[in-house]
Amino acid sequence: MTCYAISVIALFGVLGARKFLHLKNPNLNSLILMLFGGSIFGVIDHLWNGQLFLVGKNWQMDMLLGFAITGFIFVSWLVVVSLTKSKAPASTSA
């Protein structure tokens, strides 16, 4: 159960930071969507397997998996943002 909880906590953390700091960055919105997708995937997967609210004997490994999934989401987001910025056309000022 705890593996999808890490993505949910990260999602609410980013949402709270955006609201508290009044950030309007479109790149941050894409991170929120990616974290939301990861959270929904985890919830549906656990619901499908009947383990939505179960905490198993090996909850530490579940937490580690949650951190790995959330870390992969953050790294993927950073790659997409960096590729988007490198592909952006240079503005010319005359």
PDB file of N, CA, C and O in Angstrom:
ATOM      1  N   MET A   1       0.816  -1.186   0.000  1.00  0.00           N
ATOM      2  CA  MET A   1       0.000   0.000   0.000  1.00  0.00           C
ATOM      3  C   MET A   1       0.859   1.249   0.000  1.00  0.00           C
ATOM      4  O   MET A   1       0.489   2.262  -0.594  1.00  0.00           O
ATOM      5  N   THR A   2       1.976   1.183   0.647  1.00  0.00           N
ATOM      6  CA  THR A   2       2.739   2.408   0.854  1.00  0.00           C
ATOM      7  C   THR A   2       3.461   2.898  -0.389  1.00  0.00           C
ATOM      8  O   THR A   2       3.948   4.028  -0.406  1.00  0.00           O
ATOM      9  N   CYS A   3       3.543   2.077  -1.432  1.00  0.00           N
ATOM     10  CA  CYS A   3       4.301   2.548  -2.597  1.00  0.00           C
ATOM     11  C   CYS A   3       3.578   3.683  -3.314  1.00  0.00           C
ATOM     12  O   CYS A   3       4.231   4.624  -3.765  1.00  0.00           O
ATOM     13  N   TYR A   4       2.250   3.625  -3.434  1.00  0.00           N
ATOM     14  CA  TYR A   4       1.559   4.730  -4.092  1.00  0.00           C
ATOM     15  C   TYR A   4       1.407   5.935  -3.163  1.00  0.00           C
ATOM     16  O   TYR A   4       1.187   7.050  -3.634  1.00  0.00           O
ATOM     17  N   ALA A   5       1.520   5.726  -1.868  1.00  0.00           N
ATOM     18  CA  ALA A   5       1.393   6.835  -0.919  1.00  0.00           C
ATOM     19  C   ALA A   5       2.522   7.849  -1.100  1.00  0.00           C
ATOM     20  O   ALA A   5       2.317   9.042  -0.877  1.00  0.00           O
ATOM     21  N   ILE A   6       3.697   7.399  -1.498  1.00  0.00           N
ATOM     22  CA  ILE A   6       4.824   8.316  -1.694  1.00  0.00           C
ATOM     23  C   ILE A   6       4.527   9.275  -2.842  1.00  0.00           C
ATOM     24  O   ILE A   6       4.815  10.468  -2.736  1.00  0.00           O
ATOM     25  N   SER A   7       3.957   8.775  -3.937  1.00  0.00           N
ATOM     26  CA  SER A   7       3.594   9.640  -5.061  1.00  0.00           C
ATOM     27  C   SER A   7       2.503  10.621  -4.665  1.00  0.00           C
ATOM     28  O   SER A   7       2.527  11.780  -5.078  1.00  0.00           O
ATOM     29  N   VAL A   8       1.551  10.165  -3.869  1.00  0.00           N
ATOM     30  CA  VAL A   8       0.469  11.043  -3.413  1.00  0.00           C
ATOM     31  C   VAL A   8       1.029  12.142  -2.512  1.00  0.00           C
ATOM     32  O   VAL A   8       0.644  13.304  -2.641  1.00  0.00           O
ATOM     33  N   ILE A   9       1.928  11.785  -1.609  1.00  0.00           N
ATOM     34  CA  ILE A   9       2.547  12.782  -0.725  1.00  0.00           C
ATOM     35  C   ILE A   9       3.353  13.790  -1.537  1.00  0.00           C
ATOM     36  O   ILE A   9       3.294  14.990  -1.267  1.00  0.00           O
ATOM     37  N   ALA A  10       4.103  13.315  -2.526  1.00  0.00           N
ATOM     38  CA  ALA A  10       4.876  14.220  -3.384  1.00  0.00           C
ATOM     39  C   ALA A  10       3.949  15.138  -4.169  1.00  0.00           C
ATOM     40  O   ALA A  10       4.234  16.325  -4.327  1.00  0.00           O
ATOM     41  N   LEU A  11       2.838  14.591  -4.662  1.00  0.00           N
ATOM     42  CA  LEU A  11       1.867  15.400  -5.407  1.00  0.00           C
ATOM     43  C   LEU A  11       1.331  16.524  -4.530  1.00  0.00           C
ATOM     44  O   LEU A  11       1.324  17.682  -4.945  1.00  0.00           O
ATOM     45  N   PHE A  12       0.884  16.194  -3.326  1.00  0.00           N
ATOM     46  CA  PHE A  12       0.348  17.226  -2.447  1.00  0.00           C
ATOM     47  C   PHE A  12       1.433  18.194  -1.986  1.00  0.00           C
ATOM     48  O   PHE A  12       1.146  19.364  -1.733  1.00  0.00           O
ATOM     49  N   GLY A  13       2.663  17.729  -1.872  1.00  0.00           N
ATOM     50  CA  GLY A  13       3.765  18.620  -1.537  1.00  0.00           C
ATOM     51  C   GLY A  13       4.014  19.650  -2.629  1.00  0.00           C
ATOM     52  O   GLY A  13       4.199  20.833  -2.341  1.00  0.00           O
ATOM     53  N   VAL A  14       4.020  19.206  -3.879  1.00  0.00           N
ATOM     54  CA  VAL A  14       4.232  20.128  -5.001  1.00  0.00           C
ATOM     55  C   VAL A  14       3.041  21.069  -5.145  1.00  0.00           C
ATOM     56  O   VAL A  14       3.217  22.259  -5.407  1.00  0.00           O
ATOM     57  N   LEU A  15       1.821  20.537  -4.974  1.00  0.00           N
ATOM     58  CA  LEU A  15       0.635  21.396  -5.034  1.00  0.00           C
ATOM     59  C   LEU A  15       0.670  22.456  -3.940  1.00  0.00           C
ATOM     60  O   LEU A  15       0.357  23.621  -4.186  1.00  0.00           O
ATOM     61  N   GLY A  16       1.049  22.050  -2.736  1.00  0.00           N
ATOM     62  CA  GLY A  16       1.135  23.003  -1.632  1.00  0.00           C
ATOM     63  C   GLY A  16       2.207  24.051  -1.862  1.00  0.00           C
ATOM     64  O   GLY A  16       1.996  25.229  -1.573  1.00  0.00           O
ATOM     65  N   ALA A  17       3.351  23.637  -2.376  1.00  0.00           N
ATOM     66  CA  ALA A  17       4.430  24.589  -2.662  1.00  0.00           C
ATOM     67  C   ALA A  17       4.007  25.569  -3.745  1.00  0.00           C
ATOM     68  O   ALA A  17       4.303  26.761  -3.660  1.00  0.00           O
ATOM     69  N   ARG A  18       3.315  25.069  -4.762  1.00  0.00           N
ATOM     70  CA  ARG A  18       2.853  25.954  -5.838  1.00  0.00           C
ATOM     71  C   ARG A  18       1.869  26.982  -5.297  1.00  0.00           C
ATOM     72  O   ARG A  18       1.941  28.160  -5.646  1.00  0.00           O
ATOM     73  N   LYS A  19       0.959  26.538  -4.453  1.00  0.00           N
ATOM     74  CA  LYS A  19      -0.048  27.438  -3.886  1.00  0.00           C
ATOM     75  C   LYS A  19       0.597  28.429  -2.916  1.00  0.00           C
ATOM     76  O   LYS A  19       0.295  29.621  -2.954  1.00  0.00           O
ATOM     77  N   PHE A  20       1.479  27.939  -2.050  1.00  0.00           N
ATOM     78  CA  PHE A  20       2.103  28.784  -1.032  1.00  0.00           C
ATOM     79  C   PHE A  20       3.041  29.816  -1.654  1.00  0.00           C
ATOM     80  O   PHE A  20       3.082  30.965  -1.214  1.00  0.00           O
ATOM     81  N   LEU A  21       3.794  29.407  -2.677  1.00  0.00           N
ATOM     82  CA  LEU A  21       4.770  30.301  -3.303  1.00  0.00           C
ATOM     83  C   LEU A  21       4.202  31.065  -4.493  1.00  0.00           C
ATOM     84  O   LEU A  21       4.904  31.867  -5.109  1.00  0.00           O
ATOM     85  N   HIS A  22       2.924  30.819  -4.822  1.00  0.00           N
ATOM     86  CA  HIS A  22       2.235  31.485  -5.934  1.00  0.00           C
ATOM     87  C   HIS A  22       2.993  31.314  -7.252  1.00  0.00           C
ATOM     88  O   HIS A  22       3.223  32.282  -7.977  1.00  0.00           O
ATOM     89  N   LEU A  23       3.374  30.087  -7.547  1.00  0.00           N
ATOM     90  CA  LEU A  23       4.125  29.789  -8.766  1.00  0.00           C
ATOM     91  C   LEU A  23       3.167  29.548  -9.924  1.00  0.00           C
ATOM     92  O   LEU A  23       2.148  28.876  -9.763  1.00  0.00           O
ATOM     93  N   LYS A  24       3.488  30.088 -11.077  1.00  0.00           N
ATOM     94  CA  LYS A  24       2.657  29.925 -12.270  1.00  0.00           C
ATOM     95  C   LYS A  24       3.447  29.308 -13.421  1.00  0.00           C
ATOM     96  O   LYS A  24       3.161  29.589 -14.584  1.00  0.00           O
ATOM     97  N   ASN A  25       4.416  28.488 -13.116  1.00  0.00           N
ATOM     98  CA  ASN A  25       5.294  27.900 -14.119  1.00  0.00           C
ATOM     99  C   ASN A  25       4.586  26.744 -14.829  1.00  0.00           C
ATOM    100  O   ASN A  25       4.124  25.816 -14.166  1.00  0.00           O
ATOM    101  N   PRO A  26       4.490  26.778 -16.171  1.00  0.00           N
ATOM    102  CA  PRO A  26       3.850  25.659 -16.881  1.00  0.00           C
ATOM    103  C   PRO A  26       4.622  24.348 -16.727  1.00  0.00           C
ATOM    104  O   PRO A  26       4.029  23.272 -16.803  1.00  0.00           O
ATOM    105  N   ASN A  27       5.925  24.424 -16.514  1.00  0.00           N
ATOM    106  CA  ASN A  27       6.693  23.197 -16.282  1.00  0.00           C
ATOM    107  C   ASN A  27       6.278  22.533 -14.978  1.00  0.00           C
ATOM    108  O   ASN A  27       6.276  21.307 -14.876  1.00  0.00           O
ATOM    109  N   LEU A  28       5.930  23.329 -13.991  1.00  0.00           N
ATOM    110  CA  LEU A  28       5.462  22.788 -12.718  1.00  0.00           C
ATOM    111  C   LEU A  28       4.115  22.092 -12.896  1.00  0.00           C
ATOM    112  O   LEU A  28       3.836  21.086 -12.244  1.00  0.00           O
ATOM    113  N   ASN A  29       3.289  22.632 -13.776  1.00  0.00           N
ATOM    114  CA  ASN A  29       2.006  21.985 -14.064  1.00  0.00           C
ATOM    115  C   ASN A  29       2.211  20.611 -14.689  1.00  0.00           C
ATOM    116  O   ASN A  29       1.454  19.684 -14.403  1.00  0.00           O
ATOM    117  N   SER A  30       3.220  20.471 -15.533  1.00  0.00           N
ATOM    118  CA  SER A  30       3.476  19.156 -16.126  1.00  0.00           C
ATOM    119  C   SER A  30       3.977  18.171 -15.069  1.00  0.00           C
ATOM    120  O   SER A  30       3.657  16.984 -15.137  1.00  0.00           O
ATOM    121  N   LEU A  31       4.754  18.643 -14.097  1.00  0.00           N
ATOM    122  CA  LEU A  31       5.178  17.774 -12.995  1.00  0.00           C
ATOM    123  C   LEU A  31       3.971  17.320 -12.184  1.00  0.00           C
ATOM    124  O   LEU A  31       3.881  16.157 -11.793  1.00  0.00           O
ATOM    125  N   ILE A  32       3.054  18.232 -11.934  1.00  0.00           N
ATOM    126  CA  ILE A  32       1.846  17.888 -11.183  1.00  0.00           C
ATOM    127  C   ILE A  32       1.044  16.835 -11.932  1.00  0.00           C
ATOM    128  O   ILE A  32       0.551  15.883 -11.327  1.00  0.00           O
ATOM    129  N   LEU A  33       0.911  16.995 -13.231  1.00  0.00           N
ATOM    130  CA  LEU A  33       0.177  15.996 -14.020  1.00  0.00           C
ATOM    131  C   LEU A  33       0.876  14.642 -14.003  1.00  0.00           C
ATOM    132  O   LEU A  33       0.217  13.606 -13.922  1.00  0.00           O
ATOM    133  N   MET A  34       2.198  14.644 -14.078  1.00  0.00           N
ATOM    134  CA  MET A  34       2.934  13.377 -14.045  1.00  0.00           C
ATOM    135  C   MET A  34       2.805  12.696 -12.685  1.00  0.00           C
ATOM    136  O   MET A  34       2.630  11.479 -12.618  1.00  0.00           O
ATOM    137  N   LEU A  35       2.888  13.466 -11.605  1.00  0.00           N
ATOM    138  CA  LEU A  35       2.718  12.889 -10.270  1.00  0.00           C
ATOM    139  C   LEU A  35       1.288  12.397 -10.065  1.00  0.00           C
ATOM    140  O   LEU A  35       1.066  11.361  -9.440  1.00  0.00           O
ATOM    141  N   PHE A  36       0.325  13.144 -10.592  1.00  0.00           N
ATOM    142  CA  PHE A  36      -1.069  12.720 -10.497  1.00  0.00           C
ATOM    143  C   PHE A  36      -1.270  11.405 -11.241  1.00  0.00           C
ATOM    144  O   PHE A  36      -1.952  10.508 -10.746  1.00  0.00           O
ATOM    145  N   GLY A  37      -0.683  11.289 -12.420  1.00  0.00           N
ATOM    146  CA  GLY A  37      -0.775  10.043 -13.183  1.00  0.00           C
ATOM    147  C   GLY A  37      -0.137   8.877 -12.457  1.00  0.00           C
ATOM    148  O   GLY A  37      -0.694   7.779 -12.434  1.00  0.00           O
ATOM    149  N   GLY A  38       1.029   9.102 -11.860  1.00  0.00           N
ATOM    150  CA  GLY A  38       1.684   8.046 -11.093  1.00  0.00           C
ATOM    151  C   GLY A  38       0.874   7.632  -9.876  1.00  0.00           C
ATOM    152  O   GLY A  38       0.815   6.452  -9.533  1.00  0.00           O
ATOM    153  N   SER A  39       0.249   8.607  -9.227  1.00  0.00           N
ATOM    154  CA  SER A  39      -0.579   8.309  -8.057  1.00  0.00           C
ATOM    155  C   SER A  39      -1.818   7.517  -8.444  1.00  0.00           C
ATOM    156  O   SER A  39      -2.159   6.526  -7.799  1.00  0.00           O
ATOM    157  N   ILE A  40      -2.486   7.959  -9.500  1.00  0.00           N
ATOM    158  CA  ILE A  40      -3.693   7.259  -9.960  1.00  0.00           C
ATOM    159  C   ILE A  40      -3.343   5.844 -10.409  1.00  0.00           C
ATOM    160  O   ILE A  40      -4.080   4.901 -10.122  1.00  0.00           O
ATOM    161  N   PHE A  41      -2.223   5.692 -11.109  1.00  0.00           N
ATOM    162  CA  PHE A  41      -1.794   4.354 -11.522  1.00  0.00           C
ATOM    163  C   PHE A  41      -1.608   3.446 -10.313  1.00  0.00           C
ATOM    164  O   PHE A  41      -2.063   2.302 -10.315  1.00  0.00           O
ATOM    165  N   GLY A  42      -0.941   3.953  -9.281  1.00  0.00           N
ATOM    166  CA  GLY A  42      -0.705   3.150  -8.083  1.00  0.00           C
ATOM    167  C   GLY A  42      -1.987   2.786  -7.364  1.00  0.00           C
ATOM    168  O   GLY A  42      -2.152   1.649  -6.921  1.00  0.00           O
ATOM    169  N   VAL A  43      -2.897   3.742  -7.246  1.00  0.00           N
ATOM    170  CA  VAL A  43      -4.175   3.473  -6.577  1.00  0.00           C
ATOM    171  C   VAL A  43      -4.971   2.436  -7.352  1.00  0.00           C
ATOM    172  O   VAL A  43      -5.509   1.501  -6.757  1.00  0.00           O
ATOM    173  N   ILE A  44      -5.057   2.584  -8.676  1.00  0.00           N
ATOM    174  CA  ILE A  44      -5.820   1.629  -9.489  1.00  0.00           C
ATOM    175  C   ILE A  44      -5.174   0.250  -9.438  1.00  0.00           C
ATOM    176  O   ILE A  44      -5.878  -0.757  -9.354  1.00  0.00           O
ATOM    177  N   ASP A  45      -3.854   0.190  -9.488  1.00  0.00           N
ATOM    178  CA  ASP A  45      -3.160  -1.094  -9.416  1.00  0.00           C
ATOM    179  C   ASP A  45      -3.458  -1.804  -8.097  1.00  0.00           C
ATOM    180  O   ASP A  45      -3.753  -2.999  -8.086  1.00  0.00           O
ATOM    181  N   HIS A  46      -3.380  -1.082  -7.006  1.00  0.00           N
ATOM    182  CA  HIS A  46      -3.641  -1.702  -5.704  1.00  0.00           C
ATOM    183  C   HIS A  46      -5.119  -2.036  -5.528  1.00  0.00           C
ATOM    184  O   HIS A  46      -5.456  -3.043  -4.905  1.00  0.00           O
ATOM    185  N   LEU A  47      -5.996  -1.207  -6.067  1.00  0.00           N
ATOM    186  CA  LEU A  47      -7.428  -1.502  -6.019  1.00  0.00           C
ATOM    187  C   LEU A  47      -7.735  -2.755  -6.828  1.00  0.00           C
ATOM    188  O   LEU A  47      -8.519  -3.601  -6.398  1.00  0.00           O
ATOM    189  N   TRP A  48      -7.122  -2.871  -7.988  1.00  0.00           N
ATOM    190  CA  TRP A  48      -7.304  -4.028  -8.866  1.00  0.00           C
ATOM    191  C   TRP A  48      -6.884  -5.323  -8.166  1.00  0.00           C
ATOM    192  O   TRP A  48      -7.535  -6.357  -8.316  1.00  0.00           O
ATOM    193  N   ASN A  49      -5.801  -5.256  -7.410  1.00  0.00           N
ATOM    194  CA  ASN A  49      -5.278  -6.436  -6.724  1.00  0.00           C
ATOM    195  C   ASN A  49      -5.851  -6.626  -5.326  1.00  0.00           C
ATOM    196  O   ASN A  49      -5.449  -7.546  -4.614  1.00  0.00           O
ATOM    197  N   GLY A  50      -6.784  -5.769  -4.924  1.00  0.00           N
ATOM    198  CA  GLY A  50      -7.419  -5.895  -3.622  1.00  0.00           C
ATOM    199  C   GLY A  50      -6.512  -5.562  -2.456  1.00  0.00           C
ATOM    200  O   GLY A  50      -6.689  -6.096  -1.361  1.00  0.00           O
ATOM    201  N   GLN A  51      -5.542  -4.688  -2.674  1.00  0.00           N
ATOM    202  CA  GLN A  51      -4.565  -4.349  -1.635  1.00  0.00           C
ATOM    203  C   GLN A  51      -4.551  -2.858  -1.330  1.00  0.00           C
ATOM    204  O   GLN A  51      -3.515  -2.317  -0.942  1.00  0.00           O
ATOM    205  N   LEU A  52      -5.676  -2.194  -1.498  1.00  0.00           N
ATOM    206  CA  LEU A  52      -5.675  -0.740  -1.403  1.00  0.00           C
ATOM    207  C   LEU A  52      -5.251  -0.245  -0.022  1.00  0.00           C
ATOM    208  O   LEU A  52      -4.472   0.703   0.078  1.00  0.00           O
ATOM    209  N   PHE A  53      -5.748  -0.864   1.030  1.00  0.00           N
ATOM    210  CA  PHE A  53      -5.437  -0.389   2.377  1.00  0.00           C
ATOM    211  C   PHE A  53      -4.635  -1.397   3.191  1.00  0.00           C
ATOM    212  O   PHE A  53      -4.596  -1.311   4.418  1.00  0.00           O
ATOM    213  N   LEU A  54      -4.002  -2.342   2.525  1.00  0.00           N
ATOM    214  CA  LEU A  54      -3.213  -3.344   3.234  1.00  0.00           C
ATOM    215  C   LEU A  54      -1.769  -2.885   3.380  1.00  0.00           C
ATOM    216  O   LEU A  54      -1.176  -2.347   2.445  1.00  0.00           O
ATOM    217  N   VAL A  55      -1.226  -3.101   4.535  1.00  0.00           N
ATOM    218  CA  VAL A  55       0.201  -2.866   4.755  1.00  0.00           C
ATOM    219  C   VAL A  55       0.811  -4.229   5.033  1.00  0.00           C
ATOM    220  O   VAL A  55       0.506  -4.864   6.042  1.00  0.00           O
ATOM    221  N   GLY A  56       1.670  -4.669   4.132  1.00  0.00           N
ATOM    222  CA  GLY A  56       2.246  -6.003   4.241  1.00  0.00           C
ATOM    223  C   GLY A  56       3.386  -6.084   5.235  1.00  0.00           C
ATOM    224  O   GLY A  56       3.749  -5.103   5.884  1.00  0.00           O
ATOM    225  N   LYS A  57       3.936  -7.274   5.334  1.00  0.00           N
ATOM    226  CA  LYS A  57       5.070  -7.509   6.232  1.00  0.00           C
ATOM    227  C   LYS A  57       6.308  -6.764   5.755  1.00  0.00           C
ATOM    228  O   LYS A  57       7.148  -6.363   6.560  1.00  0.00           O
ATOM    229  N   ASN A  58       6.417  -6.584   4.459  1.00  0.00           N
ATOM    230  CA  ASN A  58       7.612  -5.990   3.873  1.00  0.00           C
ATOM    231  C   ASN A  58       7.329  -4.549   3.439  1.00  0.00           C
ATOM    232  O   ASN A  58       7.593  -4.186   2.293  1.00  0.00           O
ATOM    233  N   TRP A  59       6.801  -3.738   4.337  1.00  0.00           N
ATOM    234  CA  TRP A  59       6.408  -2.381   3.992  1.00  0.00           C
ATOM    235  C   TRP A  59       7.611  -1.493   3.662  1.00  0.00           C
ATOM    236  O   TRP A  59       7.466  -0.497   2.954  1.00  0.00           O
ATOM    237  N   GLN A  60       8.793  -1.845   4.168  1.00  0.00           N
ATOM    238  CA  GLN A  60       9.982  -1.051   3.849  1.00  0.00           C
ATOM    239  C   GLN A  60      10.307  -1.136   2.355  1.00  0.00           C
ATOM    240  O   GLN A  60      10.697  -0.144   1.740  1.00  0.00           O
ATOM    241  N   MET A  61      10.144  -2.317   1.788  1.00  0.00           N
ATOM    242  CA  MET A  61      10.394  -2.474   0.349  1.00  0.00           C
ATOM    243  C   MET A  61       9.324  -1.750  -0.462  1.00  0.00           C
ATOM    244  O   MET A  61       9.611  -1.216  -1.534  1.00  0.00           O
ATOM    245  N   ASP A  62       8.089  -1.731   0.048  1.00  0.00           N
ATOM    246  CA  ASP A  62       7.035  -0.969  -0.617  1.00  0.00           C
ATOM    247  C   ASP A  62       7.363   0.520  -0.621  1.00  0.00           C
ATOM    248  O   ASP A  62       7.158   1.208  -1.621  1.00  0.00           O
ATOM    249  N   MET A  63       7.871   1.008   0.501  1.00  0.00           N
ATOM    250  CA  MET A  63       8.268   2.417   0.572  1.00  0.00           C
ATOM    251  C   MET A  63       9.414   2.696  -0.395  1.00  0.00           C
ATOM    252  O   MET A  63       9.418   3.723  -1.075  1.00  0.00           O
ATOM    253  N   LEU A  64      10.377   1.795  -0.459  1.00  0.00           N
ATOM    254  CA  LEU A  64      11.502   1.959  -1.374  1.00  0.00           C
ATOM    255  C   LEU A  64      11.019   1.985  -2.822  1.00  0.00           C
ATOM    256  O   LEU A  64      11.500   2.780  -3.629  1.00  0.00           O
ATOM    257  N   LEU A  65      10.074   1.120  -3.146  1.00  0.00           N
ATOM    258  CA  LEU A  65       9.495   1.117  -4.487  1.00  0.00           C
ATOM    259  C   LEU A  65       8.781   2.434  -4.764  1.00  0.00           C
ATOM    260  O   LEU A  65       8.883   2.973  -5.866  1.00  0.00           O
ATOM    261  N   GLY A  66       8.065   2.953  -3.782  1.00  0.00           N
ATOM    262  CA  GLY A  66       7.384   4.239  -3.941  1.00  0.00           C
ATOM    263  C   GLY A  66       8.357   5.372  -4.193  1.00  0.00           C
ATOM    264  O   GLY A  66       8.109   6.234  -5.037  1.00  0.00           O
ATOM    265  N   PHE A  67       9.470   5.376  -3.461  1.00  0.00           N
ATOM    266  CA  PHE A  67      10.489   6.399  -3.691  1.00  0.00           C
ATOM    267  C   PHE A  67      11.123   6.238  -5.072  1.00  0.00           C
ATOM    268  O   PHE A  67      11.430   7.231  -5.730  1.00  0.00           O
ATOM    269  N   ALA A  68      11.319   5.007  -5.510  1.00  0.00           N
ATOM    270  CA  ALA A  68      11.893   4.769  -6.840  1.00  0.00           C
ATOM    271  C   ALA A  68      10.948   5.258  -7.930  1.00  0.00           C
ATOM    272  O   ALA A  68      11.384   5.896  -8.889  1.00  0.00           O
ATOM    273  N   ILE A  69       9.665   4.966  -7.794  1.00  0.00           N
ATOM    274  CA  ILE A  69       8.680   5.408  -8.787  1.00  0.00           C
ATOM    275  C   ILE A  69       8.613   6.931  -8.816  1.00  0.00           C
ATOM    276  O   ILE A  69       8.638   7.533  -9.890  1.00  0.00           O
ATOM    277  N   THR A  70       8.528   7.554  -7.648  1.00  0.00           N
ATOM    278  CA  THR A  70       8.446   9.013  -7.573  1.00  0.00           C
ATOM    279  C   THR A  70       9.739   9.654  -8.070  1.00  0.00           C
ATOM    280  O   THR A  70       9.702  10.679  -8.750  1.00  0.00           O
ATOM    281  N   GLY A  71      10.865   9.064  -7.738  1.00  0.00           N
ATOM    282  CA  GLY A  71      12.138   9.567  -8.247  1.00  0.00           C
ATOM    283  C   GLY A  71      12.217   9.482  -9.757  1.00  0.00           C
ATOM    284  O   GLY A  71      12.720  10.397 -10.409  1.00  0.00           O
ATOM    285  N   PHE A  72      11.721   8.383 -10.319  1.00  0.00           N
ATOM    286  CA  PHE A  72      11.704   8.240 -11.773  1.00  0.00           C
ATOM    287  C   PHE A  72      10.811   9.300 -12.408  1.00  0.00           C
ATOM    288  O   PHE A  72      11.136   9.829 -13.471  1.00  0.00           O
ATOM    289  N   ILE A  73       9.695   9.612 -11.767  1.00  0.00           N
ATOM    290  CA  ILE A  73       8.810  10.664 -12.281  1.00  0.00           C
ATOM    291  C   ILE A  73       9.540  12.002 -12.277  1.00  0.00           C
ATOM    292  O   ILE A  73       9.485  12.738 -13.262  1.00  0.00           O
ATOM    293  N   PHE A  74      10.225  12.325 -11.178  1.00  0.00           N
ATOM    294  CA  PHE A  74      10.959  13.590 -11.102  1.00  0.00           C
ATOM    295  C   PHE A  74      12.086  13.647 -12.133  1.00  0.00           C
ATOM    296  O   PHE A  74      12.267  14.674 -12.787  1.00  0.00           O
ATOM    297  N   VAL A  75      12.837  12.571 -12.287  1.00  0.00           N
ATOM    298  CA  VAL A  75      13.933  12.548 -13.258  1.00  0.00           C
ATOM    299  C   VAL A  75      13.387  12.673 -14.679  1.00  0.00           C
ATOM    300  O   VAL A  75      13.949  13.401 -15.496  1.00  0.00           O
ATOM    301  N   SER A  76      12.304  11.972 -14.976  1.00  0.00           N
ATOM    302  CA  SER A  76      11.681  12.075 -16.299  1.00  0.00           C
ATOM    303  C   SER A  76      11.234  13.498 -16.570  1.00  0.00           C
ATOM    304  O   SER A  76      11.415  14.014 -17.673  1.00  0.00           O
ATOM    305  N   TRP A  77      10.655  14.130 -15.570  1.00  0.00           N
ATOM    306  CA  TRP A  77      10.209  15.514 -15.714  1.00  0.00           C
ATOM    307  C   TRP A  77      11.394  16.439 -15.976  1.00  0.00           C
ATOM    308  O   TRP A  77      11.318  17.317 -16.835  1.00  0.00           O
ATOM    309  N   LEU A  78      12.488  16.249 -15.241  1.00  0.00           N
ATOM    310  CA  LEU A  78      13.675  17.078 -15.455  1.00  0.00           C
ATOM    311  C   LEU A  78      14.241  16.899 -16.858  1.00  0.00           C
ATOM    312  O   LEU A  78      14.678  17.869 -17.478  1.00  0.00           O
ATOM    313  N   VAL A  79      14.237  15.674 -17.360  1.00  0.00           N
ATOM    314  CA  VAL A  79      14.726  15.415 -18.720  1.00  0.00           C
ATOM    315  C   VAL A  79      13.838  16.120 -19.738  1.00  0.00           C
ATOM    316  O   VAL A  79      14.338  16.763 -20.662  1.00  0.00           O
ATOM    317  N   VAL A  80      12.532  16.002 -19.574  1.00  0.00           N
ATOM    318  CA  VAL A  80      11.603  16.640 -20.511  1.00  0.00           C
ATOM    319  C   VAL A  80      11.770  18.156 -20.473  1.00  0.00           C
ATOM    320  O   VAL A  80      11.794  18.796 -21.524  1.00  0.00           O
ATOM    321  N   VAL A  81      11.884  18.736 -19.291  1.00  0.00           N
ATOM    322  CA  VAL A  81      12.049  20.186 -19.172  1.00  0.00           C
ATOM    323  C   VAL A  81      13.358  20.629 -19.799  1.00  0.00           C
ATOM    324  O   VAL A  81      13.391  21.636 -20.506  1.00  0.00           O
ATOM    325  N   SER A  82      14.437  19.899 -19.556  1.00  0.00           N
ATOM    326  CA  SER A  82      15.728  20.299 -20.129  1.00  0.00           C
ATOM    327  C   SER A  82      15.734  20.149 -21.646  1.00  0.00           C
ATOM    328  O   SER A  82      16.310  20.984 -22.343  1.00  0.00           O
ATOM    329  N   LEU A  83      15.103  19.094 -22.168  1.00  0.00           N
ATOM    330  CA  LEU A  83      15.021  18.943 -23.621  1.00  0.00           C
ATOM    331  C   LEU A  83      14.145  20.018 -24.241  1.00  0.00           C
ATOM    332  O   LEU A  83      14.439  20.503 -25.334  1.00  0.00           O
ATOM    333  N   THR A  84      13.086  20.389 -23.566  1.00  0.00           N
ATOM    334  CA  THR A  84      12.206  21.440 -24.070  1.00  0.00           C
ATOM    335  C   THR A  84      12.936  22.771 -24.111  1.00  0.00           C
ATOM    336  O   THR A  84      12.797  23.526 -25.074  1.00  0.00           O
ATOM    337  N   LYS A  85      13.708  23.064 -23.080  1.00  0.00           N
ATOM    338  CA  LYS A  85      14.447  24.331 -23.052  1.00  0.00           C
ATOM    339  C   LYS A  85      15.561  24.351 -24.089  1.00  0.00           C
ATOM    340  O   LYS A  85      15.849  25.404 -24.657  1.00  0.00           O
ATOM    341  N   SER A  86      16.189  23.215 -24.346  1.00  0.00           N
ATOM    342  CA  SER A  86      17.272  23.192 -25.327  1.00  0.00           C
ATOM    343  C   SER A  86      16.737  23.265 -26.752  1.00  0.00           C
ATOM    344  O   SER A  86      17.442  23.719 -27.653  1.00  0.00           O
ATOM    345  N   LYS A  87      15.502  22.827 -26.966  1.00  0.00           N
ATOM    346  CA  LYS A  87      14.899  22.872 -28.302  1.00  0.00           C
ATOM    347  C   LYS A  87      14.175  24.184 -28.565  1.00  0.00           C
ATOM    348  O   LYS A  87      13.780  24.443 -29.702  1.00  0.00           O
ATOM    349  N   ALA A  88      13.991  25.019 -27.546  1.00  0.00           N
ATOM    350  CA  ALA A  88      13.262  26.275 -27.717  1.00  0.00           C
ATOM    351  C   ALA A  88      14.044  27.196 -28.645  1.00  0.00           C
ATOM    352  O   ALA A  88      15.266  27.304 -28.534  1.00  0.00           O
ATOM    353  N   PRO A  89      13.338  27.861 -29.565  1.00  0.00           N
ATOM    354  CA  PRO A  89      14.036  28.778 -30.473  1.00  0.00           C
ATOM    355  C   PRO A  89      14.571  29.983 -29.697  1.00  0.00           C
ATOM    356  O   PRO A  89      13.921  30.506 -28.792  1.00  0.00           O
ATOM    357  N   ALA A  90      15.759  30.398 -30.080  1.00  0.00           N
ATOM    358  CA  ALA A  90      16.378  31.552 -29.424  1.00  0.00           C
ATOM    359  C   ALA A  90      15.667  32.814 -29.871  1.00  0.00           C
ATOM    360  O   ALA A  90      15.430  33.021 -31.062  1.00  0.00           O
ATOM    361  N   SER A  91      15.329  33.654 -28.910  1.00  0.00           N
ATOM    362  CA  SER A  91      14.665  34.910 -29.260  1.00  0.00           C
ATOM    363  C   SER A  91      15.724  35.915 -29.700  1.00  0.00           C
ATOM    364  O   SER A  91      16.785  36.033 -29.085  1.00  0.00           O
ATOM    365  N   THR A  92      15.421  36.625 -30.759  1.00  0.00           N
ATOM    366  CA  THR A  92      16.359  37.616 -31.283  1.00  0.00           C
ATOM    367  C   THR A  92      15.873  38.993 -30.886  1.00  0.00           C
ATOM    368  O   THR A  92      14.717  39.348 -31.116  1.00  0.00           O
ATOM    369  N   SER A  93      16.745  39.748 -30.302  1.00  0.00           N
ATOM    370  CA  SER A  93      16.424  41.122 -29.915  1.00  0.00           C
ATOM    371  C   SER A  93      17.205  42.061 -30.812  1.00  0.00           C
ATOM    372  O   SER A  93      18.420  41.931 -30.963  1.00  0.00           O
ATOM    373  N   ALA A  94      16.495  43.006 -31.403  1.00  0.00           N
ATOM    374  CA  ALA A  94      17.172  43.952 -32.287  1.00  0.00           C
ATOM    375  C   ALA A  94      17.244  45.308 -31.672  1.00  0.00           C
ATOM    376  O   ALA A  94      17.783  46.233 -32.279  1.00  0.00           O
TER     377      ALA A  94
END
